[in-house]
Amino acid sequence: MSNPFTTHPNSVNETYGEHFAFALRFGFKMTFGGIAALIHAIFPFLFVTTAGSVCEELQRMRKNSPGRKKLSAPTAEEQRP
């Protein structure tokens, strides 16, 4: 029987601890961006570029995640000319 605490982290090539830290950072940044967007909806002169910047940062975080990089790294056979 698979362990529900490690199945997904393993699928993205991370340990439970690595996934926990990544998801926590990601979630806080996402929450900050969401709150900034809500404030911007009411006061359009505040947080003009914050939500967009946070979205871009979240995309970079996912792309540059060490575990995900290992998954997308080409194999030795794929690197042959």
N, CA and C of each residue as an Amber inpcrd file, in Angstrom:
protein
   243
   0.8420000  -1.1820000   0.0000000   0.0000000   0.0000000   0.0000000
   0.8850000   1.2420000   0.0000000   0.5520000   2.1870000  -0.8390000
   1.3860000   3.3850000  -0.9330000   1.0950000   4.3450000   0.2230000
   2.1110000   5.0850000   0.5890000   1.9970000   6.0570000   1.6780000
   1.4830000   7.3740000   1.1020000   0.3300000   7.8650000   1.5600000
  -0.2300000   9.0980000   0.9950000   0.6330000  10.3320000   1.2610000
   1.5280000  10.2520000   2.2420000   2.3930000  11.3870000   2.5480000
   3.6190000  11.4680000   1.6450000   3.9280000  10.3790000   0.9690000
   5.1310000  10.3870000   0.1250000   4.8610000  10.1110000  -1.3470000
   3.6670000   9.6560000  -1.6880000   3.3700000   9.3170000  -3.0800000
   3.5630000  10.5090000  -4.0070000   2.9060000  11.6130000  -3.7110000
   3.0500000  12.7920000  -4.5780000   4.4610000  13.3820000  -4.5130000
   5.0420000  13.6080000  -3.3210000   6.4190000  14.1200000  -3.3160000
   7.3680000  13.2590000  -4.1550000   7.2360000  11.9480000  -4.0640000
   8.0840000  11.0690000  -4.8720000   7.8270000  11.2540000  -6.3600000
   6.5840000  11.5580000  -6.7340000   6.2600000  11.7150000  -8.1470000
   6.9110000  12.9530000  -8.7550000   7.2990000  13.9080000  -7.9170000
   8.0040000  15.0970000  -8.4020000   9.4670000  15.0740000  -7.9400000
   9.9330000  13.8660000  -7.5860000  11.3320000  13.6270000  -7.2410000
  11.7830000  14.4400000  -6.0260000  10.9300000  14.5200000  -5.0110000
  11.2680000  15.2370000  -3.7720000  10.9720000  14.3410000  -2.5780000
  11.6710000  14.6060000  -1.4760000  11.3410000  13.9370000  -0.2310000
  10.1310000  14.6540000   0.3650000   9.5660000  14.0720000   1.4090000
   8.4430000  14.7290000   2.0730000   8.8680000  16.1030000   2.5860000
  10.0420000  16.1920000   3.2210000  10.5300000  17.4590000   3.7670000
  10.7710000  18.5080000   2.6900000  11.3810000  18.0940000   1.5750000
  11.6180000  19.0270000   0.4730000  10.2910000  19.5420000  -0.0870000
   9.3470000  18.6250000  -0.2550000   8.0460000  19.0160000  -0.7840000
   7.3140000  19.9330000   0.1940000   7.3970000  19.6200000   1.4770000
   6.7640000  20.4480000   2.5030000   7.2910000  21.8740000   2.4410000
   8.6180000  22.0350000   2.4020000   9.2260000  23.3690000   2.3760000
   8.8490000  24.1100000   1.0960000   8.9030000  23.4160000  -0.0400000
   8.5680000  24.0470000  -1.3130000   7.1050000  24.4890000  -1.3200000
   6.1990000  23.5900000  -0.9300000   4.7640000  23.8850000  -0.9530000
   4.4130000  25.0030000   0.0280000   5.0810000  25.0370000   1.1710000
   4.8300000  26.0960000   2.1550000   5.2400000  27.4560000   1.5920000
   6.4550000  27.5360000   1.0270000   6.9060000  28.7930000   0.4040000
   5.9720000  29.1890000  -0.7350000   5.6390000  28.2290000  -1.5700000
   4.7740000  28.4780000  -2.7180000   3.4060000  28.9860000  -2.2520000
   2.8480000  28.3400000  -1.2400000   1.5360000  28.7220000  -0.7220000
   1.5270000  30.1180000  -0.1200000   2.5660000  30.4700000   0.6350000
   2.6360000  31.8150000   1.2070000   2.7400000  32.8690000   0.1170000
   3.5750000  32.6080000  -0.8740000   3.7120000  33.5710000  -1.9750000
   2.3940000  33.6980000  -2.7410000   1.7220000  32.5730000  -2.9630000
   0.4490000  32.5840000  -3.6750000  -0.6020000  33.3740000  -2.8800000
  -0.6320000  33.1640000  -1.5760000  -1.5710000  33.8840000  -0.7160000
  -1.2970000  35.3810000  -0.7520000  -0.0170000  35.7570000  -0.6640000
   0.3510000  37.1710000  -0.7360000  -0.1160000  37.7820000  -2.0560000
   0.1160000  37.0780000  -3.1620000  -0.3090000  37.5760000  -4.4690000
  -1.8230000  37.7170000  -4.5490000  -2.5500000  36.7630000  -3.9790000
  -4.0070000  36.8160000  -3.9800000  -4.5330000  37.9800000  -3.1620000
  -3.9480000  38.2060000  -2.0010000  -4.3690000  39.3370000  -1.1680000
  -4.0580000  40.6540000  -1.8740000  -2.8850000  40.7350000  -2.4930000
  -2.5260000  41.9470000  -3.2480000  -3.5240000  42.1960000  -4.3700000
  -3.9520000  41.1280000  -5.0600000  -4.9250000  41.2730000  -6.1520000
  -6.2770000  41.7470000  -5.6220000  -6.6930000  41.2330000  -4.4730000
  -7.9610000  41.6630000  -3.8830000  -7.9150000  43.1380000  -3.4950000
  -6.8190000  43.5580000  -2.8980000  -6.6630000  44.9710000  -2.5310000
  -6.6280000  45.8260000  -3.7910000  -5.9280000  45.3560000  -4.8000000
  -5.8350000  46.0880000  -6.0690000  -7.2160000  46.2350000  -6.7200000
  -8.0730000  45.2390000  -6.5610000  -9.4230000  45.3250000  -7.1360000
 -10.1960000  46.5050000  -6.5440000  -9.9950000  46.7500000  -5.2580000
 -10.6980000  47.8490000  -4.5830000  -9.9810000  49.1760000  -4.7920000
  -8.6620000  49.1360000  -4.6920000  -7.8280000  50.3350000  -4.8260000
  -6.8550000  50.1240000  -5.9940000  -7.2850000  50.4050000  -7.2200000
  -6.4810000  50.0730000  -8.3990000  -5.1200000  50.7650000  -8.4670000
  -4.9020000  51.7420000  -7.6310000  -3.6120000  52.4330000  -7.6040000
  -2.6170000  51.7420000  -6.6750000  -3.0470000  50.7190000  -5.9480000
  -2.1530000  49.9490000  -5.0720000  -1.8380000  48.5980000  -5.7100000
  -0.6530000  48.0950000  -5.4760000  -0.2280000  46.7730000  -5.9460000
  -0.4780000  46.5810000  -7.4430000  -0.1100000  47.5820000  -8.2160000
  -0.4050000  47.5990000  -9.6510000   0.2130000  46.4030000 -10.3800000
   1.4180000  46.0380000 -10.0450000   2.0880000  44.9270000 -10.7410000
   2.3730000  43.7250000  -9.8350000   1.9680000  43.7990000  -8.5830000
   2.3440000  42.7640000  -7.6140000   1.8090000  41.3850000  -7.9700000
   0.5220000  41.2790000  -8.2650000  -0.0620000  39.9540000  -8.5450000
   0.6120000  39.3120000  -9.7570000   0.8440000  40.0980000 -10.8050000
   1.5200000  39.5670000 -11.9870000   2.9370000  39.1270000 -11.6780000
   3.6360000  39.9260000 -10.8820000   5.0090000  39.5750000 -10.5010000
   5.0440000  38.2930000  -9.6780000   4.0860000  38.1590000  -8.7760000
   4.0290000  36.9470000  -7.9530000   3.7430000  35.7310000  -8.8410000
   2.8400000  35.8620000  -9.8030000   2.5510000  34.7460000 -10.7280000
   3.8100000  34.3300000 -11.4840000   4.5660000  35.3060000 -11.9660000
   5.8070000  35.0010000 -12.6850000   6.8110000  34.3160000 -11.7700000
   6.8940000  34.7830000 -10.5230000   7.8230000  34.1730000  -9.5690000
   7.4130000  32.7290000  -9.2630000   6.1130000  32.4840000  -9.1270000
   5.6370000  31.1260000  -8.8730000   5.9680000  30.2020000 -10.0440000
   5.8290000  30.6980000 -11.2640000   6.1980000  29.8920000 -12.4380000
   7.6900000  29.5740000 -12.4260000   8.5190000  30.5670000 -12.0770000
   9.9700000  30.3240000 -11.9880000  10.2860000  29.3090000 -10.9060000
   9.6040000  29.4340000  -9.7630000   9.8460000  28.4880000  -8.6740000
   9.5770000  27.0580000  -9.1320000   8.4640000  26.8390000  -9.8130000
   8.1360000  25.4930000 -10.2830000   9.1510000  25.0100000 -11.3050000
   9.4960000  25.8870000 -12.2300000  10.4370000  25.5060000 -13.2860000
  11.8140000  25.1710000 -12.7090000  12.2470000  25.9300000 -11.6990000
  13.5910000  25.7740000 -11.1500000  13.6550000  24.8570000  -9.9340000
  12.5570000  24.2210000  -9.5890000  12.5480000  23.3040000  -8.4570000
  13.5440000  22.1790000  -8.7160000  14.4710000  21.9300000  -7.7770000
  15.4910000  20.8930000  -8.0040000  14.9000000  19.5280000  -8.3620000
  13.8480000  19.1120000  -7.6940000  13.2450000  17.8190000  -7.9890000
  12.6540000  17.7690000  -9.3850000  11.9880000  18.8190000  -9.7780000
  11.3810000  18.8600000 -11.1020000  12.4430000  18.9720000 -12.1890000
  13.5470000  19.6450000 -11.8800000  14.6420000  19.7250000 -12.8580000
  15.1980000  18.3370000 -13.1360000  15.3320000  17.5330000 -12.0740000
  15.8450000  16.1670000 -12.2650000  14.9130000  15.3710000 -13.1630000
  13.6020000  15.5660000 -12.9860000  12.6280000  14.8260000 -13.7960000
  12.6880000  15.2160000 -15.2610000  12.9800000  16.5030000 -15.5240000
  12.9700000  16.9640000 -16.9120000  14.3540000  16.9450000 -17.5520000
  15.3790000  16.5480000 -16.8010000  16.7350000  16.5030000 -17.3550000
  16.8130000  15.4050000 -18.4100000  17.4710000  15.6900000 -19.5310000
  17.5840000  14.6690000 -20.5760000  18.4690000  13.5110000 -20.1180000
  18.1400000  12.3230000 -20.5420000  18.9460000  11.1590000 -20.2210000
  20.1940000  11.1550000 -21.0930000  21.1320000  10.2840000 -20.7770000
  22.3640000  10.1940000 -21.5710000  22.0480000   9.8500000 -23.0260000
  21.0580000   8.9800000 -23.2340000  20.6880000   8.5980000 -24.5920000
  20.0850000   9.7700000 -25.3630000  19.3180000  10.6130000 -24.6590000
  18.7000000  11.7660000 -25.3110000  19.7390000  12.8340000 -25.6820000
  20.8790000  12.8200000 -24.9990000  21.9060000  13.8300000 -25.2490000
  22.8130000  13.4600000 -26.4110000  22.7710000  12.2280000 -26.8600000
  23.6300000  11.8050000 -27.9790000  23.2370000  12.5090000 -29.2600000
  24.2500000  12.9000000 -30.0410000  23.9490000  13.5620000 -31.3250000
  23.4000000  12.6230000 -32.3670000
